[in-house]
Amino acid sequence: MDEQTTLDVYMNYIQAFENKDYQVIADLCRTPFFASSPSGTTIFGSREELLEGFSLLRGSLDVDGYVGSRLNQLDFTSVAETSGTLLVDFHRINQEGDAYFHGKALYVFQKEAPNTEIIGIVVLDELTASSWDD
């Protein structure tokens, strides 16, 4: 799997996440889509479920004043010609420009010509995607 293509998809995704552009997120993700964390796994079986799930997660961050993410490290691994992962170490940034949350997540990508899509996220702590579990 091509690293630059994967990074481009991820950067488009994070920009859409910050901007609450759920249609773009849904265009970059394939359903069924999974979000897994230590507290459980959620499967979004349709585009509509995916839109609702990301809206719920992103909307819940407004309470903390979230405006963006600082990407500390992106570690790409090509698993096969059509599959790869991206380990993301990040901080959430509030309106004052302060980092208020540190997290890590593993994004899973799959290529089905001509598109590379995100097929799931494995959150590596309890708090990053807790709002998906509500």
C-alpha positions in Angstrom: 0.0 0.0 0.0 1.3 3.5 -0.9 2.3 5.6 2.1 1.7 9.0 0.5 -1.8 8.1 -0.6 -2.7 6.8 2.8 -1.3 10.0 4.5 -3.3 12.1 2.0 -6.5 10.3 2.8 -5.8 10.7 6.6 -5.0 14.4 6.3 -8.3 15.0 4.3 -10.1 13.0 7.1 -8.6 15.0 10.0 -9.4 18.3 8.3 -13.0 17.2 7.7 -13.2 16.0 11.3 -12.0 19.4 12.6 -14.4 21.2 10.3 -17.4 18.9 11.1 -17.6 18.0 7.4 -19.3 14.6 8.0 -20.1 14.1 4.3 -16.4 14.2 3.4 -15.6 11.8 6.3 -18.3 9.4 4.9 -16.7 9.7 1.5 -13.3 8.8 2.9 -14.6 5.8 5.0 -16.0 2.5 3.8 -18.9 0.9 5.5 -19.3 -1.3 7.3 -16.8 0.7 9.4 -15.6 -0.2 12.9 -14.5 1.8 15.9 -12.9 -0.3 18.6 -11.6 0.7 22.0 -10.9 -1.0 25.3 -14.5 -0.4 26.2 -15.9 -2.2 23.2 -16.5 -2.1 19.4 -19.1 -0.2 17.4 -19.9 -1.1 13.9 -21.4 1.4 11.5 -23.2 -0.6 8.9 -24.3 2.2 6.6 -23.3 5.6 5.5 -26.2 7.1 7.6 -24.9 5.3 10.8 -21.4 6.5 10.0 -22.6 10.1 9.6 -24.5 9.9 12.9 -21.6 8.3 14.8 -19.0 10.9 13.7 -21.5 13.7 14.3 -22.0 12.5 17.9 -18.3 12.0 18.5 -17.2 15.3 17.0 -20.1 17.3 18.6 -19.2 16.0 22.0 -15.7 17.6 21.7 -17.2 21.1 21.5 -17.9 20.9 25.3 -14.1 20.9 25.8 -13.6 23.8 23.3 -12.0 21.5 20.7 -10.9 23.3 17.6 -8.3 21.0 16.2 -5.7 18.3 16.6 -1.9 18.5 16.8 -0.5 15.5 15.1 2.7 14.5 17.0 3.6 11.3 15.1 2.2 9.3 12.1 3.6 5.8 11.7 2.6 4.1 8.5 2.8 0.3 8.0 2.0 -1.4 4.7 0.4 -4.7 5.6 -0.2 -5.8 2.1 -0.6 -4.3 -1.4 -4.2 -3.4 -0.5 -4.0 -2.8 3.2 -2.2 -0.6 5.6 -2.3 1.0 9.0 -1.5 4.5 10.4 -0.7 4.8 14.1 -1.5 8.4 15.1 -0.2 10.1 18.2 -2.1 13.4 18.7 -3.2 16.1 21.1 -6.5 17.8 21.0 -6.2 21.6 21.0 -8.8 24.0 22.5 -9.7 27.5 21.5 -6.9 29.0 23.5 -4.4 26.9 21.6 -3.7 24.6 24.6 -3.3 20.9 24.3 -5.9 19.4 26.7 -5.9 15.7 25.7 -3.3 13.2 24.5 -4.4 10.1 22.6 -3.3 7.4 20.2 -5.3 5.6 17.6 -4.6 3.1 14.9 -6.4 3.7 11.6 -6.9 0.8 9.2 -6.9 1.5 5.4 -7.9 -0.6 2.5 -7.4 0.0 -1.2 -10.0 -1.0 -3.7 -9.1 0.6 -7.0 -9.1 3.4 -7.5 -9.8 4.5 -3.9 -8.0 4.1 -0.6 -10.5 4.2 2.3 -10.5 4.1 6.1 -12.3 1.0 7.2 -11.8 1.3 10.9 -10.2 2.9 13.9 -8.7 1.1 16.9 -8.5 3.6 19.8 -5.7 2.7 22.3 -7.3 4.3 25.4 -10.7 4.6 27.1 -11.3 8.3 26.5 -10.6 9.0 22.8 -13.9 7.6 21.4 -15.9 7.3 24.6 -18.7 9.3 23.0 -19.3 6.6 20.4 -20.3 4.3 23.2 -23.1 6.5 24.6 
